[in-house]
Amino acid sequence: MGKGCITVTKYFLFLFNLLFFIFGAVIMGFGLWVLFDNQSFIAVLQESSDTVKVAAYILIGVGSLSMAMGFFGCIGAVYEIRCLLGLYFTCLLLILIAQVTAGVLIYFQRDRLKYEMSNIIKGMLINYTGQNRTTEHTWDYVQRTMQCCGWTGPGNWSENILIKNSSQNLYSCSCRNDSLPGADIKDVGLCVHLSTELPIYKTGCATSVEKWLLDNCGVILGICVGVAVIELLGMILSMCLCKSVVVEDYTKVPKY
């Protein structure tokens, strides 16, 4: 009966570590996407702030560590190597503590992060020319897909250097509301309108981003809780197997 429990624990731990290896690959892939992506909102922040790049490197590092842990955890489970199981437990504990710490810091620093993001976007809008294919075209893509204009609203574009110094009624082409009458529909750059009543979206992108986060909050929290539960399960299984290995070792000692 005892051997059967040990075998079940061993293979459960092996399967868990296989999943952990896959999760690590997903996390590393996400970090690489954040680092090299140039077609989404992330690219706008990455171009203007080192914080996003640092976060991407952290994700890549955590993903790589998780993959290594999954590999060594599989080896430790199959061959019942106590030192690997102990190392695996310690690393899991440290990662769990780091994740909880990061979550707490993000929660209590959310206003500062929001303020920093606002300054990044507003600074980009002031210097917008439509020529930067990485940052500016990405922001145009965000405005088109989210059907918004500016960060807090269309008024952010009034600070743009080209718009302020022009005698024409210029506006961001990606802010164009297709449901309103008018011509001159382009994806990027600045467009001209004859009237001061511009055919643009009236909602700021900050509202759209917050709405997206609220709509997907359950999914994000579910993923975080799921990862934490899996990590706790891995810690419990590794300790159970490590303890059983000790018991097995002592049963093999000859009695006189």
C-alpha positions in Angstrom: 0.0 0.0 0.0 2.8 2.4 1.0 4.7 1.6 -2.3 1.5 2.3 -4.3 1.1 5.7 -2.6 4.7 6.5 -3.3 4.3 5.6 -7.0 1.1 7.6 -7.4 2.8 10.6 -5.7 5.9 10.2 -7.9 3.9 10.2 -11.2 1.6 13.0 -10.0 4.7 15.1 -9.3 6.1 14.2 -12.7 2.9 15.3 -14.5 2.8 18.5 -12.4 6.4 19.4 -13.3 5.6 18.7 -17.0 2.8 21.3 -16.7 5.1 23.6 -14.8 7.6 23.3 -17.6 4.9 24.2 -20.1 3.8 27.2 -18.0 7.4 28.4 -17.8 7.6 28.2 -21.6 4.3 30.3 -21.9 5.6 32.9 -19.4 9.0 33.1 -21.2 7.1 33.4 -24.5 4.9 36.2 -23.1 8.0 38.0 -21.9 9.6 37.7 -25.4 6.4 39.0 -26.9 6.4 42.1 -24.6 10.0 42.7 -25.5 9.8 42.4 -29.3 6.1 43.2 -30.0 5.5 46.3 -32.1 1.9 46.0 -33.0 0.0 46.6 -29.7 -0.3 49.0 -26.8 2.7 47.4 -25.1 5.0 48.8 -27.9 4.0 52.4 -27.0 4.9 51.9 -23.4 8.1 50.0 -24.2 9.4 52.7 -26.4 9.0 55.4 -23.8 9.7 53.6 -20.5 12.4 51.3 -19.3 9.9 49.8 -16.7 8.2 47.7 -19.4 11.5 46.4 -20.7 12.6 45.5 -17.2 9.3 43.7 -16.6 9.8 41.8 -19.9 13.3 40.6 -18.8 11.9 39.5 -15.5 9.2 37.5 -17.2 11.8 35.9 -19.4 14.0 35.1 -16.4 11.0 33.7 -14.4 9.9 31.6 -17.4 13.4 30.2 -17.9 13.7 29.4 -14.2 10.3 27.7 -14.2 11.3 25.6 -17.2 14.6 24.6 -15.5 12.7 23.8 -12.3 10.1 21.7 -14.2 12.9 19.7 -15.8 14.8 19.1 -12.6 11.6 18.4 -10.8 10.8 15.7 -13.3 14.2 14.1 -12.9 14.0 14.3 -9.1 10.5 12.7 -9.1 11.3 9.9 -11.5 14.7 8.9 -9.9 13.7 10.0 -6.3 16.7 12.2 -5.8 16.3 14.0 -2.5 18.6 16.9 -3.1 16.7 17.8 -6.3 13.4 17.5 -4.6 14.6 19.8 -1.8 16.0 22.3 -4.2 12.8 22.2 -6.2 10.7 22.9 -3.1 12.9 25.8 -2.1 12.8 27.4 -5.6 9.0 27.0 -5.7 8.7 28.7 -2.3 10.9 31.6 -3.4 8.9 32.1 -6.6 5.6 32.0 -4.7 6.9 34.6 -2.2 8.2 36.8 -5.1 4.8 36.6 -6.9 2.9 37.6 -3.8 5.3 40.5 -3.2 5.1 41.7 -6.8 1.2 41.5 -6.6 1.2 43.5 -3.4 3.6 46.1 -4.8 1.6 46.5 -8.0 -1.6 46.9 -6.0 -0.3 49.6 -3.7 1.7 51.4 -6.5 -1.2 51.3 -9.0 -1.8 55.0 -8.9 1.8 55.8 -9.5 1.9 53.3 -12.4 -1.3 54.9 -13.9 0.3 58.3 -13.5 3.5 57.2 -15.2 1.6 55.6 -18.1 -0.5 58.8 -18.5 2.7 60.9 -18.8 4.2 58.5 -21.3 1.2 58.6 -23.6 0.7 62.4 -23.3 4.4 63.0 -24.1 4.1 60.8 -27.2 1.0 62.7 -28.4 2.7 66.1 -28.0 5.6 65.0 -30.3 3.5 62.9 -32.7 4.4 63.3 -36.3 3.1 60.0 -37.8 6.6 59.0 -38.9 7.6 56.7 -36.1 6.5 53.2 -37.3 7.1 51.6 -33.9 5.5 53.8 -31.3 3.2 56.2 -33.2 1.8 53.7 -35.6 1.1 51.3 -32.7 -0.8 54.0 -30.9 -2.8 54.6 -34.1 -3.6 50.9 -34.1 -4.8 51.2 -30.5 -7.1 54.1 -31.2 -8.6 52.4 -34.3 -9.3 49.1 -32.6 -10.5 50.5 -29.3 -12.4 53.3 -31.0 -11.0 56.0 -28.7 -9.0 59.2 -29.1 -6.2 60.5 -26.9 -5.5 59.2 -23.4 -8.0 61.0 -21.3 -9.9 62.4 -24.3 -9.5 64.1 -27.7 -8.3 67.3 -25.9 -4.9 65.6 -25.4 -4.2 66.1 -29.2 -4.6 69.9 -28.9 -1.1 69.9 -27.3 0.5 68.3 -30.3 3.2 70.6 -31.8 2.1 70.2 -35.4 -1.6 70.7 -34.6 -0.9 73.8 -32.5 1.3 75.4 -35.2 -1.1 74.7 -38.1 -3.7 77.1 -39.4 -5.8 74.1 -40.6 -8.1 71.9 -38.6 -5.9 68.9 -38.1 -6.7 65.8 -36.1 -5.4 62.3 -35.7 -6.5 60.1 -38.6 -6.8 57.0 -36.3 -9.3 58.9 -34.2 -11.7 59.1 -37.2 -15.2 57.9 -36.4 -16.3 56.0 -39.5 -20.0 56.4 -38.6 -19.7 60.2 -39.0 -19.9 61.9 -42.4 -16.7 63.1 -44.1 -13.9 62.1 -46.3 -10.1 61.7 -45.9 -10.0 58.4 -44.1 -6.5 57.2 -43.3 -5.0 54.8 -40.8 -2.0 56.9 -39.6 -0.8 60.5 -39.5 -2.7 63.7 -39.3 -5.8 64.5 -41.4 -7.4 67.8 -42.3 -11.1 68.7 -41.8 -12.9 71.7 -43.1 -15.1 72.2 -40.1 -14.0 72.7 -36.5 -16.5 70.0 -35.5 -14.1 67.1 -36.0 -15.4 63.6 -36.9 -13.6 61.8 -34.1 -14.3 59.5 -31.2 -15.1 61.4 -28.0 -13.9 58.7 -25.5 -10.3 58.6 -24.2 -8.3 55.4 -24.5 -7.7 55.3 -20.7 -11.4 54.6 -20.3 -11.2 51.8 -22.9 -8.1 50.2 -21.4 -9.7 50.3 -17.9 -12.9 48.8 -19.3 -10.8 46.0 -20.9 -9.0 45.3 -17.7 -12.3 45.2 -15.7 -13.9 42.9 -18.3 -11.0 40.5 -18.1 -10.3 40.9 -14.4 -11.8 37.5 -13.6 -9.7 35.7 -16.1 -6.5 37.4 -14.9 -7.2 36.7 -11.2 -8.2 33.1 -12.1 -4.9 32.5 -13.9 -2.9 34.0 -10.9 -4.8 31.9 -8.4 -4.5 28.8 -10.6 -0.7 29.2 -10.8 -0.4 29.7 -7.0 -2.5 26.6 -6.3 -0.4 24.5 -8.7 2.8 25.8 -7.1 1.4 24.9 -3.6 0.4 21.4 -4.9 3.9 20.9 -6.3 5.5 21.9 -2.9 3.2 19.5 -1.0 3.9 16.6 -3.5 7.7 17.2 -3.4 7.8 17.1 0.4 5.7 14.0 0.5 7.9 12.2 -2.0 11.1 13.4 -0.2 9.7 12.1 3.1 8.8 8.8 1.6 12.3 8.5 0.1 13.8 8.9 3.6 11.5 6.2 4.9 12.5 3.9 2.1 16.1 4.5 2.7 15.8 3.6 6.4 13.9 0.4 5.6 16.8 -0.8 3.5 19.3 -0.5 6.5 20.1 -4.1 7.7 19.0 -4.9 11.2 21.3 -6.9 13.5 
